[in-house]
Amino acid sequence: MPTVELALSNSAYANVLRAALTRNGNYQVNPCQIPNVMTKGVLVVDDQALDSLPRPLPYPERVVLITRNDPQHLARAWDAGIVSVVFEDEPPGTAVLAVMAASLRTTKALPLRH
């Protein structure tokens, strides 16, 4: 079962997203303050959590960033190598699709521990 580490300061959005991801039983969702970049799985972060992650970001293709639709925020995501960005005013279903895509990308053998 794929793991999703959820580090979002908007607790209402995080709760809805967690419920949507666990509803079908396909994901093990671990809410956290700071995601563990050494754990194999998807990392869902906001700007605050992104700032706490090391640079360069290991395997940025597995990160889903929830952020504002702002050029400065998008540039930070681009510079970090993040390919999945969901705007914070989009419905949680959009974030679920981004998590699914990131999860598919992480099924490739990542040399990380479970």
C-alpha positions as CSV (number, residue, x, y, z in Angstrom):
1,M,0.0,0.0,0.0
2,P,1.5,3.3,-1.0
3,T,2.4,5.8,1.7
4,V,1.4,9.5,1.6
5,E,3.0,11.9,4.1
6,L,0.7,14.8,4.5
7,A,2.2,18.1,5.8
8,L,-0.3,20.8,5.4
9,S,-1.0,23.7,7.7
10,N,-4.6,24.1,6.5
11,S,-6.1,21.4,8.7
12,A,-9.5,21.5,7.1
13,Y,-8.0,20.8,3.6
14,A,-5.7,18.2,5.1
15,N,-8.6,16.4,6.8
16,V,-10.7,16.3,3.6
17,L,-7.7,15.2,1.5
18,R,-6.8,12.5,4.0
19,A,-10.4,11.2,4.0
20,A,-10.5,11.1,0.2
21,L,-7.2,9.2,0.0
22,T,-8.1,6.7,2.7
23,R,-11.7,6.2,1.5
24,N,-10.8,3.6,-1.1
25,G,-8.2,2.0,1.1
26,N,-5.4,2.4,-1.5
27,Y,-3.2,4.8,0.5
28,Q,-1.7,4.8,4.0
29,V,-1.8,8.5,4.9
30,N,0.5,9.8,7.7
31,P,-0.2,13.4,8.8
32,C,3.0,15.1,9.9
33,Q,4.6,18.5,10.5
34,I,7.7,17.8,8.5
35,P,7.7,14.9,6.0
36,N,10.6,12.4,6.1
37,V,12.3,12.7,2.7
38,M,14.0,9.3,3.2
39,T,10.7,7.4,3.3
40,K,9.5,5.9,0.1
41,G,6.1,7.4,-0.9
42,V,4.4,10.6,-1.8
43,L,5.0,13.8,0.1
44,V,2.1,16.3,0.1
45,V,3.4,19.7,1.3
46,D,2.4,23.3,1.5
47,D,4.9,26.2,1.3
48,Q,5.7,26.1,5.0
49,A,6.6,22.4,4.8
50,L,8.5,22.8,1.6
51,D,10.7,25.4,3.3
52,S,11.7,22.8,5.9
53,L,12.8,20.2,3.3
54,P,16.5,19.8,2.4
55,R,17.9,21.1,-0.9
56,P,18.4,19.6,-3.3
57,L,15.1,17.8,-2.8
58,P,15.6,14.0,-3.2
59,Y,13.1,12.6,-5.8
60,P,11.1,15.8,-6.3
61,E,8.8,14.0,-8.7
62,R,7.1,12.4,-5.8
63,V,6.2,15.7,-4.1
64,V,2.8,17.3,-4.5
65,L,2.9,21.0,-3.6
66,I,-0.3,22.7,-2.4
67,T,0.3,26.5,-3.0
68,R,-1.2,29.8,-4.1
69,N,-1.4,30.6,-7.8
70,D,1.5,33.1,-7.6
71,P,4.5,33.3,-9.9
72,Q,6.9,33.5,-7.0
73,H,5.5,30.3,-5.4
74,L,5.5,28.5,-8.8
75,A,9.1,29.5,-9.4
76,R,10.2,28.0,-6.1
77,A,8.4,24.8,-7.1
78,W,10.1,24.8,-10.5
79,D,13.5,25.4,-9.0
80,A,13.0,22.5,-6.5
81,G,12.1,20.2,-9.4
82,I,8.5,19.7,-8.3
83,V,6.2,18.6,-11.1
84,S,2.9,18.3,-9.3
85,V,1.4,21.6,-8.1
86,V,-2.1,22.1,-7.0
87,F,-3.5,25.5,-6.2
88,E,-4.9,25.8,-2.7
89,D,-8.3,27.0,-4.0
90,E,-8.7,23.9,-6.1
91,P,-11.0,21.1,-4.8
92,P,-9.3,18.3,-2.9
93,G,-10.2,15.9,-5.8
94,T,-7.6,17.7,-7.9
95,A,-5.0,17.0,-5.2
96,V,-6.1,13.3,-5.1
97,L,-5.4,13.1,-8.8
98,A,-1.9,14.7,-8.3
99,V,-1.2,12.2,-5.5
100,M,-2.2,9.3,-7.8
101,A,0.1,10.6,-10.5
102,A,3.0,11.0,-8.0
103,S,2.4,7.6,-6.6
104,L,2.6,6.1,-10.1
105,R,6.0,7.9,-10.6
106,T,7.2,6.4,-7.2
107,T,6.5,2.9,-8.2
108,K,9.8,3.0,-10.0
109,A,12.5,1.5,-7.8
110,L,13.5,4.4,-5.5
111,P,16.5,3.5,-3.3
112,L,14.7,4.7,-0.2
113,R,13.5,2.7,2.8
114,H,9.9,1.9,3.5
